[in-house]
Amino acid sequence: MSIQIKNLTVRFRNGVTAVNRVNLEIPAGMYGLLGENGAGKTTLMRVLTTVIKPAEGSVLLDGMSYGEQNYEKIQKKNRVSASGN
């Protein structure tokens, strides 16, 4: 499973920008996400698991666009990947 993140920005209702214009390509494999407190790690993971919608930018999972029309497919793909199948 590969992930492409382009110009991803997440803003909360209180005006705080938690993730600002992130660009990242993650090829298939196992990776860790490290950073200081408040760096946006949890927010990024919440976007990748479809819990939070980004304000701007795009995310592709194996070429499939993260959008509400694909959330069910993405969540299913995430469950299968997490189970190791």
C-alpha positions in Angstrom: 0.0 0.0 0.0 1.5 3.4 -1.0 0.4 6.8 0.2 0.9 10.1 -1.5 0.2 13.4 0.4 0.2 16.7 -1.5 -0.1 20.1 0.1 -2.1 18.7 3.0 -3.4 21.3 5.4 -5.6 20.7 8.5 -7.2 23.6 10.4 -9.3 23.2 13.4 -12.5 25.3 14.1 -10.6 27.4 16.7 -8.3 28.6 13.8 -5.3 26.5 14.8 -3.4 25.0 11.8 -2.2 21.6 12.9 -0.7 20.4 9.6 0.5 23.0 7.1 1.2 22.1 3.4 2.7 18.7 4.0 4.1 16.8 1.0 5.1 13.2 1.5 5.3 10.0 -0.5 5.3 6.7 1.5 6.0 3.6 -0.6 4.8 0.2 0.4 6.5 -1.0 3.6 6.5 -0.4 7.3 7.4 3.0 8.7 7.3 4.9 12.0 6.1 8.5 12.4 8.3 10.5 14.8 8.3 14.1 15.9 8.0 16.5 18.8 4.9 17.0 20.8 2.5 19.2 18.7 4.2 18.4 15.4 0.9 17.0 13.9 1.6 13.3 14.0 -1.8 12.3 15.5 -3.6 14.8 13.2 -1.9 13.3 10.1 -2.9 9.8 11.3 -6.5 10.9 11.8 -6.6 12.2 8.2 -5.1 8.9 7.0 -7.8 6.9 8.9 -10.6 9.2 7.6 -11.4 10.6 11.0 -10.6 14.2 10.1 -11.1 15.8 6.7 -8.3 18.1 5.5 -8.9 21.7 4.8 -6.7 21.7 1.7 -4.5 19.3 -0.3 -5.0 15.7 -1.3 -4.2 12.2 -0.2 -4.0 9.1 -2.4 -4.0 5.6 -1.1 -2.7 3.3 -3.9 -3.9 5.9 -6.3 -7.4 6.1 -4.8 -8.4 9.7 -3.8 -9.3 10.4 -0.2 -12.8 11.7 -0.5 -16.1 10.9 1.2 -17.1 8.8 -1.8 -14.2 6.5 -1.2 -14.0 6.5 2.7 -15.7 3.1 3.0 -13.2 1.6 0.5 -10.3 3.3 2.3 -11.4 2.1 5.8 -11.8 -1.4 4.5 -8.3 -1.3 2.9 -6.9 0.0 6.2 -8.5 -2.8 8.2 -7.2 -5.5 5.9 -3.7 -3.9 6.0 -3.7 -3.6 9.8 -4.7 -7.3 10.1 -1.7 -8.3 8.0 -3.8 -9.9 5.2 
